Amino acid sequence: MINEYVKYLILAIVITAIPGPAVVLTIRNSIRYGYKVAIVNVIGNFCAMVLLATLCAIGVGAVIVASATLFSLLKLIGSCYLIYLGVRVWRAPAFDAGAAFGKEEKNDRKLLSIFQEGFGVGITNPKAIVFFVALFPQFIDPTRAYVPQFLTLIFTIEGISCIVLSTYAVLASSLSACLAKKRSMAFFNKITALAFAGFGLALLGEG
């Protein structure tokens, strides 16, 4: 059992370390608002993943994966959401990243919006459902209680994910000084927008 958990731990580290939409969103928010605020979108992503894992545990995920129509619909929703984020970022006004998250923006509504972005990227990720449905059972011992094992697996991968995303947030915030000029921030917005759109189109084009 310990050997299996070590394998799972390594797999979780590799999967969460690979840059994806959640990483791009965290980097973007960290540079724009500061890493402390970016942690809010990390929490949003964490909540989404826990919800998806729970749904998969009770069989909803298996139904979605088994139904080509439902899975394609979820992929379409996820793709559209990523492209929507790309459009929002592309159109976002550039501003001094060094003055990130000024007093006029620091309110519950803004934090809620950032939380919703992180949650949205997580909950519309069909790859997460495939991961939970296909890989989780391989690390579950049928001779032992299911719930403790499930909780261990989900909080292991999501704990690692939070650490990885938080690390990206801290590292990205150090780049804010390099993006202090509006022209630099505008360029960064465009690159980030293209990344979101690229993720969305790639997801839509997957078979």
C-alpha positions as a LaTeX table, in Angstrom:
\begin{tabular}{lrrr}
\hline
Residue & $x$ (\AA) & $y$ (\AA) & $z$ (\AA) \\
\hline
Met1 & 0.00 & 0.00 & 0.00 \\
Ile2 & 2.86 & 2.36 & 0.83 \\
Asn3 & 4.57 & 1.63 & $-2.49$ \\
Glu4 & 1.33 & 2.38 & $-4.34$ \\
Tyr5 & 0.96 & 5.65 & $-2.48$ \\
Val6 & 4.53 & 6.64 & $-3.40$ \\
Lys7 & 3.71 & 5.96 & $-7.06$ \\
Tyr8 & 0.57 & 8.06 & $-6.73$ \\
Leu9 & 2.52 & 10.83 & $-5.02$ \\
Ile10 & 5.04 & 11.00 & $-7.86$ \\
Leu11 & 2.25 & 10.95 & $-10.44$ \\
Ala12 & 0.43 & 13.76 & $-8.61$ \\
Ile13 & 3.57 & 15.92 & $-8.51$ \\
Val14 & 4.22 & 15.44 & $-12.22$ \\
Ile15 & 0.63 & 16.15 & $-13.23$ \\
Thr16 & 0.24 & 19.28 & $-11.10$ \\
Ala17 & 3.64 & 20.70 & $-12.08$ \\
Ile18 & 2.86 & 20.68 & $-15.82$ \\
Pro19 & 1.70 & 24.21 & $-16.80$ \\
Gly20 & $-1.98$ & 24.39 & $-17.72$ \\
Pro21 & $-4.85$ & 26.87 & $-17.56$ \\
Ala22 & $-4.81$ & 26.95 & $-13.73$ \\
Val23 & $-1.10$ & 27.79 & $-13.73$ \\
Val24 & $-1.52$ & 30.51 & $-16.35$ \\
Leu25 & $-4.43$ & 32.03 & $-14.42$ \\
Thr26 & $-2.46$ & 31.98 & $-11.17$ \\
Ile27 & 0.57 & 33.63 & $-12.77$ \\
Arg28 & $-1.60$ & 36.27 & $-14.39$ \\
Asn29 & $-3.46$ & 37.14 & $-11.20$ \\
Ser30 & $-0.27$ & 37.13 & $-9.16$ \\
Ile31 & 1.44 & 39.60 & $-11.47$ \\
Arg32 & $-1.65$ & 41.78 & $-11.75$ \\
Tyr33 & $-2.80$ & 41.76 & $-8.12$ \\
Gly34 & $-0.01$ & 40.22 & $-6.04$ \\
Tyr35 & 0.52 & 36.67 & $-4.85$ \\
Lys36 & $-1.65$ & 37.02 & $-1.73$ \\
Val37 & $-4.69$ & 37.75 & $-3.89$ \\
Ala38 & $-3.74$ & 35.06 & $-6.42$ \\
Ile39 & $-4.02$ & 32.53 & $-3.61$ \\
Val40 & $-7.79$ & 33.18 & $-3.74$ \\
Asn41 & $-7.93$ & 31.72 & $-7.24$ \\
Val42 & $-5.83$ & 28.77 & $-5.98$ \\
Ile43 & $-8.49$ & 28.17 & $-3.31$ \\
Gly44 & $-11.19$ & 28.39 & $-6.00$ \\
Asn45 & $-9.41$ & 25.76 & $-8.08$ \\
Phe46 & $-8.99$ & 23.57 & $-4.99$ \\
Cys47 & $-12.73$ & 23.70 & $-4.24$ \\
Ala48 & $-13.57$ & 22.83 & $-7.85$ \\
Met49 & $-11.26$ & 19.82 & $-7.85$ \\
Val50 & $-12.63$ & 18.51 & $-4.56$ \\
Leu51 & $-16.17$ & 18.84 & $-5.94$ \\
Leu52 & $-15.25$ & 17.05 & $-9.16$ \\
Ala53 & $-13.52$ & 14.26 & $-7.26$ \\
Thr54 & $-16.56$ & 13.84 & $-5.02$ \\
Leu55 & $-18.90$ & 13.66 & $-8.02$ \\
Cys56 & $-16.63$ & 11.07 & $-9.60$ \\
Ala57 & $-16.59$ & 9.09 & $-6.36$ \\
Ile58 & $-20.37$ & 8.81 & $-6.37$ \\
Gly59 & $-20.45$ & 7.76 & $-10.02$ \\
Val60 & $-21.38$ & 10.98 & $-11.83$ \\
Gly61 & $-17.95$ & 11.23 & $-13.42$ \\
Ala62 & $-18.16$ & 7.70 & $-14.79$ \\
Val63 & $-21.51$ & 8.49 & $-16.38$ \\
Ile64 & $-20.07$ & 11.59 & $-18.05$ \\
Val65 & $-17.02$ & 9.74 & $-19.36$ \\
Ala66 & $-19.19$ & 6.88 & $-20.63$ \\
Ser67 & $-21.52$ & 9.26 & $-22.48$ \\
Ala68 & $-19.85$ & 10.72 & $-25.56$ \\
Thr69 & $-22.49$ & 13.44 & $-25.75$ \\
Leu70 & $-22.12$ & 14.58 & $-22.15$ \\
Phe71 & $-18.33$ & 14.48 & $-22.29$ \\
Ser72 & $-18.27$ & 16.44 & $-25.56$ \\
Leu73 & $-20.64$ & 19.00 & $-24.03$ \\
Leu74 & $-18.36$ & 19.40 & $-21.03$ \\
Lys75 & $-15.36$ & 19.83 & $-23.33$ \\
Leu76 & $-17.27$ & 22.49 & $-25.27$ \\
Ile77 & $-18.15$ & 24.35 & $-22.07$ \\
Gly78 & $-14.58$ & 24.15 & $-20.83$ \\
Ser79 & $-13.21$ & 25.31 & $-24.16$ \\
Cys80 & $-15.63$ & 28.24 & $-24.36$ \\
Tyr81 & $-14.82$ & 29.30 & $-20.81$ \\
Leu82 & $-11.07$ & 29.34 & $-21.49$ \\
Ile83 & $-11.58$ & 31.31 & $-24.70$ \\
Tyr84 & $-13.87$ & 33.69 & $-22.79$ \\
Leu85 & $-11.11$ & 34.24 & $-20.23$ \\
Gly86 & $-8.70$ & 34.87 & $-23.09$ \\
Val87 & $-10.98$ & 37.53 & $-24.55$ \\
Arg88 & $-11.38$ & 39.17 & $-21.12$ \\
Val89 & $-7.65$ & 39.29 & $-20.56$ \\
Trp90 & $-6.98$ & 40.56 & $-24.08$ \\
Arg91 & $-9.41$ & 43.44 & $-23.55$ \\
Ala92 & $-8.26$ & 44.16 & $-19.98$ \\
Pro93 & $-6.67$ & 47.61 & $-19.60$ \\
Ala94 & $-2.97$ & 47.61 & $-18.79$ \\
Phe95 & $-1.89$ & 49.33 & $-15.62$ \\
Asp96 & 1.07 & 49.61 & $-13.30$ \\
Ala97 & 1.65 & 46.13 & $-11.91$ \\
Gly98 & 3.68 & 47.67 & $-9.14$ \\
Ala99 & 0.48 & 49.25 & $-7.85$ \\
Ala100 & $-1.30$ & 45.92 & $-8.03$ \\
Phe101 & $-4.66$ & 45.60 & $-6.43$ \\
Gly102 & $-5.17$ & 49.20 & $-5.39$ \\
Lys103 & $-7.58$ & 50.27 & $-2.70$ \\
Glu104 & $-10.35$ & 50.92 & $-5.18$ \\
Glu105 & $-10.20$ & 47.28 & $-6.32$ \\
Lys106 & $-9.61$ & 45.66 & $-2.97$ \\
Asn107 & $-13.09$ & 44.55 & $-2.05$ \\
Asp108 & $-15.06$ & 41.39 & $-1.52$ \\
Arg109 & $-16.56$ & 41.53 & $-4.98$ \\
Lys110 & $-13.13$ & 41.50 & $-6.63$ \\
Leu111 & $-11.94$ & 38.65 & $-4.47$ \\
Leu112 & $-15.12$ & 36.72 & $-5.27$ \\
Ser113 & $-14.50$ & 37.29 & $-8.98$ \\
Ile114 & $-10.98$ & 35.89 & $-8.68$ \\
Phe115 & $-12.27$ & 32.91 & $-6.70$ \\
Gln116 & $-14.89$ & 32.29 & $-9.41$ \\
Glu117 & $-12.21$ & 32.35 & $-12.12$ \\
Gly118 & $-10.17$ & 29.72 & $-10.32$ \\
Phe119 & $-13.27$ & 27.63 & $-9.64$ \\
Gly120 & $-14.46$ & 28.01 & $-13.23$ \\
Val121 & $-11.15$ & 26.84 & $-14.72$ \\
Gly122 & $-11.19$ & 23.81 & $-12.43$ \\
Ile123 & $-14.82$ & 22.75 & $-12.70$ \\
Thr124 & $-14.87$ & 22.93 & $-16.52$ \\
Asn125 & $-11.76$ & 20.77 & $-16.91$ \\
Pro126 & $-12.83$ & 17.44 & $-18.46$ \\
Lys127 & $-9.30$ & 16.05 & $-18.08$ \\
Ala128 & $-9.73$ & 16.20 & $-14.31$ \\
Ile129 & $-12.81$ & 13.98 & $-14.56$ \\
Val130 & $-10.90$ & 11.46 & $-16.68$ \\
Phe131 & $-8.10$ & 11.51 & $-14.12$ \\
Phe132 & $-10.39$ & 10.89 & $-11.18$ \\
Val133 & $-12.45$ & 8.23 & $-12.97$ \\
Ala134 & $-9.59$ & 6.36 & $-14.65$ \\
Leu135 & $-6.72$ & 6.63 & $-12.19$ \\
Phe136 & $-8.27$ & 6.84 & $-8.74$ \\
Pro137 & $-9.58$ & 3.24 & $-8.80$ \\
Gln138 & $-6.06$ & 1.97 & $-9.56$ \\
Phe139 & $-4.89$ & 3.23 & $-6.19$ \\
Ile140 & $-7.90$ & 2.07 & $-4.19$ \\
Asp141 & $-7.55$ & $-1.16$ & $-2.24$ \\
Pro142 & $-10.98$ & $-2.89$ & $-2.39$ \\
Thr143 & $-10.22$ & $-4.79$ & 0.82 \\
Arg144 & $-9.97$ & $-1.58$ & 2.82 \\
Ala145 & $-12.44$ & 1.19 & 3.69 \\
Tyr146 & $-13.13$ & 3.32 & 0.60 \\
Val147 & $-13.78$ & 6.76 & 2.11 \\
Pro148 & $-10.45$ & 7.13 & 4.00 \\
Gln149 & $-8.55$ & 6.07 & 0.87 \\
Phe150 & $-10.52$ & 8.47 & $-1.31$ \\
Leu151 & $-9.92$ & 11.37 & 1.07 \\
Thr152 & $-6.22$ & 10.57 & 1.22 \\
Leu153 & $-5.90$ & 10.52 & $-2.58$ \\
Ile154 & $-7.88$ & 13.69 & $-3.22$ \\
Phe155 & $-6.27$ & 15.77 & $-0.50$ \\
Thr156 & $-2.83$ & 14.51 & $-1.51$ \\
Ile157 & $-3.12$ & 15.67 & $-5.09$ \\
Glu158 & $-4.96$ & 18.85 & $-4.21$ \\
Gly159 & $-2.49$ & 19.63 & $-1.44$ \\
Ile160 & 0.35 & 19.27 & $-3.94$ \\
Ser161 & $-1.60$ & 21.34 & $-6.46$ \\
Cys162 & $-2.02$ & 24.16 & $-3.94$ \\
Ile163 & 1.69 & 24.10 & $-3.16$ \\
Val164 & 2.63 & 24.13 & $-6.85$ \\
Leu165 & 0.19 & 26.92 & $-7.76$ \\
Ser166 & 1.21 & 28.96 & $-4.71$ \\
Thr167 & 4.85 & 28.58 & $-5.74$ \\
Tyr168 & 4.02 & 29.82 & $-9.23$ \\
Ala169 & 2.16 & 32.74 & $-7.63$ \\
Val170 & 5.12 & 33.75 & $-5.45$ \\
Leu171 & 7.59 & 33.45 & $-8.33$ \\
Ala172 & 5.30 & 35.36 & $-10.69$ \\
Ser173 & 4.82 & 38.22 & $-8.23$ \\
Ser174 & 8.57 & 38.83 & $-8.37$ \\
Leu175 & 8.15 & 39.63 & $-12.07$ \\
Ser176 & 5.73 & 42.48 & $-11.38$ \\
Ala177 & 8.61 & 44.94 & $-11.18$ \\
Cys178 & 9.63 & 43.97 & $-14.72$ \\
Leu179 & 6.09 & 44.68 & $-15.89$ \\
Ala180 & 5.71 & 47.99 & $-14.13$ \\
Lys181 & 5.33 & 49.86 & $-17.41$ \\
Lys182 & 1.92 & 49.81 & $-19.05$ \\
Arg183 & 3.41 & 48.71 & $-22.35$ \\
Ser184 & 4.98 & 45.66 & $-20.71$ \\
Met185 & 1.76 & 44.81 & $-18.91$ \\
Ala186 & $-0.22$ & 45.17 & $-22.13$ \\
Phe187 & 2.16 & 42.75 & $-23.87$ \\
Phe188 & 1.84 & 40.29 & $-20.98$ \\
Asn189 & $-1.96$ & 40.52 & $-21.19$ \\
Lys190 & $-1.86$ & 39.63 & $-24.88$ \\
Ile191 & 0.45 & 36.64 & $-24.30$ \\
Thr192 & $-1.74$ & 35.40 & $-21.45$ \\
Ala193 & $-4.89$ & 35.86 & $-23.54$ \\
Leu194 & $-3.39$ & 33.83 & $-26.38$ \\
Ala195 & $-2.41$ & 31.11 & $-23.89$ \\
Phe196 & $-5.99$ & 30.82 & $-22.62$ \\
Ala197 & $-7.38$ & 30.80 & $-26.15$ \\
Gly198 & $-4.80$ & 28.19 & $-27.16$ \\
Phe199 & $-5.77$ & 25.93 & $-24.25$ \\
Gly200 & $-9.42$ & 26.34 & $-25.18$ \\
Leu201 & $-8.92$ & 25.53 & $-28.85$ \\
Ala202 & $-6.66$ & 22.59 & $-28.03$ \\
Leu203 & $-9.32$ & 21.18 & $-25.72$ \\
Leu204 & $-11.98$ & 21.65 & $-28.37$ \\
Gly205 & $-9.82$ & 19.93 & $-30.98$ \\
Glu206 & $-9.07$ & 16.84 & $-28.90$ \\
Gly207 & $-10.71$ & 13.66 & $-30.07$ \\
\hline
\end{tabular}
